[in-house]
Structures are given as structure tokens and as C-alpha cells.
Amino acid sequence: LRAILFSDHDLRGANLVIDGDLPNLDGSRFNDRASSIRIEGGYWQFCSDAGYRGDCRTFGPGDYPNLSDGFEGKISSVRRVAGPGR
């Protein structure tokens, strides 16, 4: 079960494979850079601030080629969750 962040739309550009909780993306060189996401399994919560704070959204399995609604370039932390809304 993992998630992959991409720096560009349509699952392109630099990517970061995530297979566990990351409370702060600051050291990953990927903080506030994601423009698209692929979820290969499970549910993942992505938050705009470190420590799973700020604007948090949960994504389930699938491809998200364009992060809209002001969420593009805003992800600073990510963790696995039990399901939608958890």
C-alpha cells in the first residue's frame, strides 16, 4: 500500500513514493510541491501543514491527475487512515 506524489499534473514530473506516515515533508524536497497523486492502495490523508494540520483531505485508491480547489502545491504531511473521513 503506497501513495505517490508527482510535481506536475497528469502524474508527471518528479515523484515521491510514500509507504508510511510522514508528519513533515520538509526534508523530502517535496514539501508544497505536489500537483497530482496516485494512490495504489488504502486511504491516505494529505494535509497542508506539518503534523497533519491545516486543510486535510482523504484520497482512496486511484489516480488524481489534477489537484484542484486550492490544494495544488500545498501538501506538507501525509498519513494512512482507516477510510474516508477518518
C-alpha positions as CSV (number, residue, x, y, z in Angstrom):
1,L,0.0,0.0,0.0
2,R,1.5,3.3,-1.1
3,A,0.9,6.7,-2.4
4,I,2.9,8.6,-5.0
5,L,3.1,12.4,-5.2
6,F,4.0,14.0,-8.5
7,S,5.3,17.5,-9.1
8,D,3.4,18.0,-12.3
9,H,-0.2,17.4,-13.5
10,D,-1.2,14.1,-15.1
11,L,1.1,12.1,-12.9
12,R,4.3,13.5,-14.4
13,G,7.5,15.1,-13.2
14,A,9.5,14.4,-10.1
15,N,7.8,11.9,-7.7
16,L,7.9,10.8,-4.1
17,V,6.8,7.3,-3.2
18,I,5.2,7.2,0.3
19,D,4.7,3.9,2.1
20,G,4.2,5.2,5.6
21,D,3.3,8.2,7.6
22,L,5.3,11.4,7.0
23,P,4.4,14.1,9.6
24,N,6.6,16.6,7.8
25,L,7.6,16.6,4.1
26,D,10.1,19.4,4.7
27,G,13.2,17.1,4.5
28,S,11.8,15.3,1.4
29,R,12.4,18.2,-1.0
30,F,8.7,17.7,-1.9
31,N,7.0,20.0,0.6
32,D,4.3,22.1,-1.1
33,R,5.2,20.7,-4.5
34,A,2.6,18.0,-5.3
35,S,0.3,18.7,-8.3
36,S,-1.0,15.1,-8.8
37,I,-1.4,11.9,-6.8
38,R,-1.6,8.2,-7.4
39,I,-3.0,6.0,-4.6
40,E,-2.0,2.4,-5.1
41,G,-3.9,1.1,-2.1
42,G,-5.6,2.1,1.2
43,Y,-6.7,5.6,2.2
44,W,-4.3,8.4,2.7
45,Q,-4.8,11.8,4.4
46,F,-2.9,14.7,3.0
47,C,-2.6,18.0,5.0
48,S,-1.5,21.5,4.1
49,D,0.6,21.8,7.3
50,A,3.1,19.7,9.0
51,G,1.8,17.5,11.8
52,Y,-1.4,16.6,10.0
53,R,-2.8,20.0,10.5
54,G,-4.4,22.7,8.3
55,D,-6.6,21.7,5.3
56,C,-6.7,17.9,5.3
57,R,-8.2,15.7,2.6
58,T,-8.5,12.0,2.3
59,F,-7.9,10.1,-1.0
60,G,-8.7,6.5,-1.8
61,P,-7.3,4.2,-4.5
62,G,-7.0,5.7,-7.9
63,D,-5.3,8.5,-9.9
64,Y,-5.8,12.2,-9.2
65,P,-4.2,13.9,-12.2
66,N,-5.0,17.4,-11.1
67,L,-5.3,18.7,-7.5
68,S,-7.8,21.4,-7.6
69,D,-9.7,23.6,-5.1
70,G,-6.5,25.3,-4.0
71,F,-4.8,22.1,-2.8
72,E,-2.2,22.0,-5.5
73,G,1.3,22.7,-4.2
74,K,0.0,22.7,-0.6
75,I,0.8,19.2,0.8
76,S,3.1,19.2,3.9
77,S,2.2,15.9,5.7
78,V,0.6,12.6,4.8
79,R,-0.6,9.5,6.7
80,R,-2.5,6.3,6.2
81,V,-6.0,6.4,7.6
82,A,-8.7,3.7,8.0
83,G,-11.0,5.1,5.4
84,P,-12.8,8.2,4.1
85,G,-13.4,10.8,6.8
86,R,-11.1,9.1,9.4
